[in-house]
Amino acid sequence: MTDRGDPQRPEALDVGDIDLASLLERFERTLLGGPRKYARAELSGAAGIDPDEARTMWRALGFATVEDDDVVFTDGDVTALRNAKSLSENLGIDDEMLTAMTRMLGRTFSRLAAWQGQLLVELVANRPDLLASEDAITDYLEELLPTIQDIQTYVWRRQLAAYLSRIVSRATGEVADAGTSTAVVGFADMSGFTTLTRKASEAELREVLDAFESLATDIVGAHGGRIVKTIGDEVLFVVDDAVDAAQIALELQKAASEDDRLPPLRIGLAAGPVVNRLGDVYGSTVNIASRLTTICRPGWVLVDRVMAEELRDDERFALRPRRPESVRGYHHLRQWRLRAADEPRPSRHRGGRGERQAPLRARVERVADRASEQLHHRPRSSGPGADHRVT
C-alpha cells in the first residue's frame, strides 16, 4: 500500500541541488567514527580478535553480510570489537551470553534507529531553510545527534535502575533469581486492525499506531508497569501487582473508547511465573494471556483463574465467569470477564418487549453464562477455614 500524497515520505523531499551521496558520506563519518577504511581481516587484526568471532558478532548485530575484501569498517568498529573482547576476557561473560547480548542490542537498536531515521527526515522536511546547502543539514544533524544520544543514555540508566529496584523489592532473605519472577502479563491489541490496514493510508496508519503506543505507554507506566514490546497492533506489558494490572486494562479500554482514532481493544491478563530473558518474557503465563486476548471480544478484558482469585474480594472490580474454551495448547482454558464495579451493565431487554424478543444466540449465551457461574464460582463461607479460591 502506498500513499503518494504523504509529504513525509523520504522520496517526496525536494532536495534541490544537494548531492545526496556526498551528504551521506559526511553524515556517515560523524555516525561511524571516521571513514570506511578496513576490510574484514584488517578489522580483526586491529581489534585483536579472531576473524570468525568478528563475523559472528557482526551477524548477531543484524548487519548485512559483507565480503572479506569489502572496505566497510571504521575505527568505531575497531573500538566496538575491542570493548566486546574486554567483556569476555575481563568481566567473565562467556561467548554464548555475549552473542545473546549482541543479538538483543542489534534487534533493539535496529527498531530505534529506523524510527529515528524517519524522525530526522521529517524534521528536515519541515525545515526548508536546511535544504539550502549540505552544510546547513550537516550542522543541524551534528548538533542534534549528541542530544539524542545523551537522552538515550539517560533513559537507559533510569530504566536499568528501575529494573534493579523491582528485583530488590521482590527479594526475600534468599538470593532472588533474576531470570524468573511472578508477574501479571497483559496483551492488548486493536480489533479490526487488518481491515483498517486495507482501507487507511500510510499516514493514517502511523497516526493510529502512534496514538495506541502513546496511550499504552502513559497508562502502563502510570501504574508501575513495563511495556515489553509492541508487535504491530499489539502491546505486551508486565506489572507486579494484580490490581495495577486490572486498572491498566480497564483504563486502556476506557481511553481507547474515547479516542476516535482507535478501534476497540481486546485485552487478556494472566498472572503467574514468568521467565525473563534479555528484556523479553516467556512461559505459560505469557501463553495464557495471549490466548485470552485471541478469544476476547472487542472492548472486553478477560483474565485467568489466578487473576480472578486476586481480584475477587476487591469491590472496585466485577468478575463474571465465562465458558471454558479450547485453544491452542489449552483444552479447557477458563476465563473471567473483568469490568469496573461501577460500569453500567448493558440492558438485557430490547425495545421494552422483554427477553423473549432477544436474539436466540444472546439468550443461549446468558443461560450458558449462568450455568458456568454456578459451576465455577463456589459460594463463600464466613466461618473458619472457608475456601475463598476461584476454581
SULKAVEN-V973419 format. One record per backbone hydrogen bond with DSSP energy under -1.0 kcal/mol. CO is the residue of the C=O (numbers start at 1). NH is the residue of the N-H. E is the energy in kcal/mol with one decimal. If there is no record, write none. Layout:
co=CO nh=NH e=E
co=CO nh=NH e=E
This chain:
co=3 nh=6 e=-2.0
co=6 nh=9 e=-1.3
co=9 nh=12 e=-1.8
co=10 nh=13 e=-1.7
co=15 nh=18 e=-1.8
co=19 nh=23 e=-2.3
co=20 nh=24 e=-2.7
co=21 nh=25 e=-2.0
co=22 nh=26 e=-2.0
co=23 nh=27 e=-2.3
co=24 nh=28 e=-2.9
co=25 nh=29 e=-1.8
co=26 nh=30 e=-1.3
co=27 nh=31 e=-2.3
co=28 nh=32 e=-3.5
co=29 nh=34 e=-1.8
co=38 nh=72 e=-1.2
co=38 nh=73 e=-2.2
co=39 nh=43 e=-2.5
co=40 nh=44 e=-2.4
co=41 nh=45 e=-2.3
co=42 nh=46 e=-2.4
co=43 nh=47 e=-2.0
co=44 nh=48 e=-1.2
co=44 nh=49 e=-2.2
co=50 nh=54 e=-2.2
co=51 nh=55 e=-2.3
co=52 nh=56 e=-2.4
co=53 nh=57 e=-2.4
co=54 nh=58 e=-2.3
co=55 nh=59 e=-2.2
co=56 nh=60 e=-2.3
co=57 nh=61 e=-1.8
co=58 nh=63 e=-1.6
co=59 nh=62 e=-1.7
co=67 nh=70 e=-1.3
co=68 nh=40 e=-1.2
co=70 nh=72 e=-1.2
co=73 nh=37 e=-2.9
co=73 nh=38 e=-2.1
co=74 nh=78 e=-1.6
co=75 nh=79 e=-2.2
co=76 nh=80 e=-2.1
co=77 nh=81 e=-2.2
co=78 nh=82 e=-2.1
co=79 nh=83 e=-2.2
co=80 nh=84 e=-2.1
co=81 nh=85 e=-2.4
co=82 nh=86 e=-2.0
co=83 nh=87 e=-2.0
co=84 nh=88 e=-1.7
co=85 nh=89 e=-2.7
co=86 nh=90 e=-2.7
co=87 nh=93 e=-1.6
co=94 nh=98 e=-2.5
co=95 nh=99 e=-2.4
co=96 nh=100 e=-2.1
co=97 nh=101 e=-2.7
co=98 nh=102 e=-2.4
co=99 nh=103 e=-2.5
co=100 nh=104 e=-2.3
co=101 nh=105 e=-2.5
co=102 nh=106 e=-2.4
co=103 nh=107 e=-2.3
co=104 nh=108 e=-2.7
co=105 nh=109 e=-2.7
co=106 nh=110 e=-1.6
co=107 nh=111 e=-1.5
co=108 nh=112 e=-1.9
co=109 nh=113 e=-2.8
co=110 nh=114 e=-2.0
co=111 nh=115 e=-2.2
co=112 nh=116 e=-2.5
co=113 nh=117 e=-2.6
co=114 nh=118 e=-1.9
co=115 nh=119 e=-2.2
co=116 nh=120 e=-2.7
co=117 nh=121 e=-2.1
co=118 nh=122 e=-2.2
co=119 nh=123 e=-2.6
co=120 nh=124 e=-2.5
co=121 nh=125 e=-2.6
co=122 nh=126 e=-1.7
co=124 nh=127 e=-1.7
co=127 nh=130 e=-2.1
co=128 nh=131 e=-1.1
co=129 nh=132 e=-1.0
co=133 nh=137 e=-1.5
co=134 nh=138 e=-2.9
co=135 nh=139 e=-2.8
co=136 nh=140 e=-1.8
co=137 nh=141 e=-2.5
co=138 nh=142 e=-2.6
co=139 nh=143 e=-1.4
co=140 nh=144 e=-1.9
co=141 nh=145 e=-2.8
co=144 nh=148 e=-2.0
co=145 nh=149 e=-2.7
co=146 nh=150 e=-2.4
co=147 nh=151 e=-2.2
co=148 nh=152 e=-2.5
co=149 nh=153 e=-2.3
co=150 nh=154 e=-2.3
co=151 nh=155 e=-2.8
co=152 nh=156 e=-2.6
co=153 nh=157 e=-2.4
co=154 nh=158 e=-2.4
co=155 nh=159 e=-2.8
co=156 nh=160 e=-2.5
co=157 nh=161 e=-2.4
co=158 nh=162 e=-2.2
co=159 nh=163 e=-2.3
co=160 nh=164 e=-2.4
co=161 nh=165 e=-2.0
co=162 nh=166 e=-1.9
co=163 nh=167 e=-2.1
co=164 nh=168 e=-2.4
co=165 nh=169 e=-2.3
co=166 nh=170 e=-1.3
co=167 nh=171 e=-1.0
co=177 nh=180 e=-1.2
co=179 nh=276 e=-3.1
co=181 nh=274 e=-3.5
co=183 nh=272 e=-2.2
co=184 nh=239 e=-1.9
co=185 nh=270 e=-2.1
co=186 nh=237 e=-2.7
co=187 nh=268 e=-2.1
co=188 nh=235 e=-2.7
co=189 nh=266 e=-2.5
co=190 nh=193 e=-1.0
co=192 nh=196 e=-1.8
co=193 nh=197 e=-2.3
co=196 nh=200 e=-2.8
co=201 nh=205 e=-2.4
co=202 nh=206 e=-2.4
co=203 nh=207 e=-1.9
co=204 nh=208 e=-2.2
co=205 nh=209 e=-2.9
co=206 nh=210 e=-2.8
co=207 nh=211 e=-2.2
co=208 nh=212 e=-2.4
co=209 nh=213 e=-2.7
co=210 nh=214 e=-2.4
co=211 nh=215 e=-2.3
co=212 nh=216 e=-2.7
co=213 nh=217 e=-2.7
co=214 nh=218 e=-2.2
co=215 nh=219 e=-2.3
co=216 nh=220 e=-2.6
co=217 nh=221 e=-1.9
co=218 nh=222 e=-1.8
co=220 nh=225 e=-2.6
co=221 nh=224 e=-1.6
co=226 nh=238 e=-2.5
co=229 nh=236 e=-2.7
co=231 nh=234 e=-1.1
co=233 nh=190 e=-1.8
co=234 nh=231 e=-3.1
co=235 nh=188 e=-2.1
co=236 nh=228 e=-2.3
co=236 nh=229 e=-1.4
co=237 nh=186 e=-3.0
co=238 nh=226 e=-2.7
co=239 nh=184 e=-3.1
co=241 nh=245 e=-2.1
co=242 nh=246 e=-2.5
co=243 nh=247 e=-2.5
co=244 nh=248 e=-2.4
co=245 nh=249 e=-2.4
co=246 nh=250 e=-2.5
co=247 nh=251 e=-2.4
co=248 nh=252 e=-2.5
co=249 nh=253 e=-2.1
co=250 nh=254 e=-2.3
co=251 nh=255 e=-2.8
co=252 nh=256 e=-2.5
co=253 nh=257 e=-2.1
co=254 nh=258 e=-1.1
co=256 nh=259 e=-1.0
co=259 nh=262 e=-1.5
co=264 nh=191 e=-2.5
co=265 nh=299 e=-3.1
co=266 nh=189 e=-2.4
co=267 nh=302 e=-2.5
co=268 nh=187 e=-2.2
co=269 nh=304 e=-1.3
co=270 nh=185 e=-3.2
co=272 nh=183 e=-2.4
co=274 nh=181 e=-2.4
co=275 nh=282 e=-2.1
co=277 nh=280 e=-2.0
co=280 nh=277 e=-2.6
co=282 nh=275 e=-2.4
co=283 nh=287 e=-1.8
co=284 nh=288 e=-2.7
co=285 nh=289 e=-2.1
co=286 nh=290 e=-2.1
co=287 nh=291 e=-2.5
co=288 nh=292 e=-2.7
co=289 nh=293 e=-1.8
co=290 nh=294 e=-1.8
co=291 nh=295 e=-1.8
co=297 nh=300 e=-2.1
co=300 nh=267 e=-1.5
co=301 nh=338 e=-2.8
co=302 nh=269 e=-2.4
co=303 nh=336 e=-2.0
co=304 nh=308 e=-2.3
co=305 nh=309 e=-2.3
co=306 nh=310 e=-2.0
co=307 nh=311 e=-1.9
co=308 nh=312 e=-1.2
co=311 nh=314 e=-1.8
co=314 nh=317 e=-1.8
co=316 nh=341 e=-2.6
co=318 nh=339 e=-2.3
co=320 nh=337 e=-3.0
co=325 nh=333 e=-2.7
co=327 nh=330 e=-2.3
co=330 nh=327 e=-3.2
co=333 nh=325 e=-2.1
co=335 nh=322 e=-2.7
co=336 nh=303 e=-2.6
co=337 nh=320 e=-1.9
co=339 nh=318 e=-3.1
co=340 nh=343 e=-1.9
co=350 nh=353 e=-1.9
co=354 nh=357 e=-1.4
co=355 nh=358 e=-1.8
co=359 nh=363 e=-1.9
co=360 nh=364 e=-2.5
co=361 nh=365 e=-2.3
co=362 nh=366 e=-1.9
co=363 nh=367 e=-2.1
co=364 nh=368 e=-2.4
co=365 nh=369 e=-2.6
co=366 nh=370 e=-2.2
co=367 nh=371 e=-2.1
co=368 nh=372 e=-2.6
co=369 nh=373 e=-2.4
co=370 nh=374 e=-2.0
co=371 nh=375 e=-2.0
co=372 nh=376 e=-2.6
co=373 nh=377 e=-1.6
co=383 nh=386 e=-1.3
